Amino acid sequence: MQFEKQFVERELLNYVSPYQDPFIYRSVTEDGISRLGQLFEAIIGSSLSRDDQDISHEELLKELIDLAGSDFDPSWWLMAYLDGRPSGFILPQRHPVKLYLGTIFHLGILPGLRGKKYGRI
């Protein structure tokens, strides 16, 4: 599978988004890793190339958790709900040494919601 990396730097302390956010967020701690796995399959499954079809969504999710290493914290990983339904996820990751730094490790939105500029939020 090929993931696209994009690098953007922004100070988030006291940041207020100019976009209206219609999502309600719940941590993976609240909803459980299996619920994230189901959403992950619905989002990532549609993006798998023919070469990656033999890799399960469980393996891909496990790979992301392994990449996060000892800094994996499921309370930081969020599922986004729209109209009460799981619709996307955002997986932020804290820098292991500089705790004031972090990255958006991975994010995704259901195929039917793509192209509606939700990524700006």
C-alpha positions in Angstrom: 0.0 0.0 0.0 1.3 3.5 -0.7 0.5 6.2 1.7 0.9 9.9 0.7 2.9 12.0 3.1 2.2 15.7 3.3 4.1 18.0 5.6 2.5 21.1 7.1 3.5 23.0 10.2 1.1 25.0 12.2 1.0 26.3 15.8 -2.1 24.8 17.4 -1.9 26.5 20.8 -5.0 28.7 20.9 -5.8 27.9 17.2 -9.4 28.3 16.1 -10.4 26.7 12.9 -12.2 29.1 10.4 -14.3 26.1 9.3 -17.5 24.9 10.9 -16.9 21.4 12.3 -20.0 19.2 11.9 -18.3 16.2 13.5 -18.5 14.8 17.0 -15.3 13.0 18.1 -14.9 10.0 20.4 -11.6 8.4 21.4 -10.7 4.9 20.5 -10.5 4.4 24.3 -14.3 5.1 24.4 -15.3 3.1 21.3 -12.7 0.4 21.2 -10.1 -0.7 18.8 -12.4 -3.1 17.1 -14.8 -0.3 16.1 -11.9 1.7 14.7 -10.9 -1.5 12.8 -14.4 -1.7 11.2 -14.2 2.0 10.2 -10.6 1.6 9.0 -11.7 -1.3 6.8 -14.5 0.8 5.3 -12.2 3.7 4.6 -8.9 2.1 3.7 -10.4 -1.0 2.0 -11.6 1.2 -0.9 -8.1 2.6 -1.3 -6.1 -0.6 -1.5 -4.3 -1.2 -4.7 -4.6 -4.6 -6.4 -1.2 -5.6 -4.9 -2.4 -4.9 -1.4 -5.7 -6.8 -1.6 -4.2 -9.7 0.3 -3.4 -7.5 3.4 -6.3 -7.4 5.9 -7.4 -4.2 7.5 -6.5 -5.8 10.9 -2.9 -6.1 9.6 -2.8 -2.5 8.4 -4.2 -1.2 11.7 -1.8 -3.3 13.7 1.0 -1.9 11.5 0.0 1.7 12.4 -0.1 0.8 16.1 3.3 -0.8 15.8 4.7 2.3 14.0 3.4 4.4 16.9 5.5 2.3 19.2 5.5 3.0 22.9 3.9 6.4 22.3 0.7 4.7 21.1 -2.2 6.2 23.1 -5.7 5.2 22.1 -7.2 8.1 23.9 -5.6 10.4 21.4 -6.8 8.5 18.3 -10.3 9.8 17.4 -13.2 8.6 15.4 -15.3 11.3 13.8 -19.1 10.9 13.8 -21.5 12.7 11.5 -25.2 12.5 12.2 -24.5 9.8 14.8 -22.6 7.5 12.4 -18.9 6.7 12.3 -17.6 8.7 9.3 -13.8 9.1 9.7 -10.8 9.0 11.9 -7.9 11.1 12.9 -4.8 9.5 14.5 -2.5 12.1 16.0 0.8 11.1 17.4 2.9 12.9 20.0 6.6 13.3 19.4 8.5 10.8 21.6 11.0 13.3 22.9 9.6 16.8 22.3 6.2 16.4 23.9 5.0 19.8 22.7 5.4 18.5 19.1 3.2 16.0 17.3 1.9 14.9 13.9 -1.3 13.8 12.3 -0.2 10.2 11.9 -3.1 9.1 9.7 -6.5 10.3 8.8 -9.4 9.1 6.7 -13.0 9.7 5.8 -15.6 7.4 4.3 -15.6 7.3 0.4 -19.1 8.8 0.2 -18.0 11.9 2.2 -14.8 12.6 0.2 -14.7 15.7 -2.0 -16.8 17.7 0.4 -13.9 19.6 2.0 -14.1 17.9 5.4 -10.3 17.5 5.2 -9.9 21.2 5.8 -11.4 20.9 9.2 
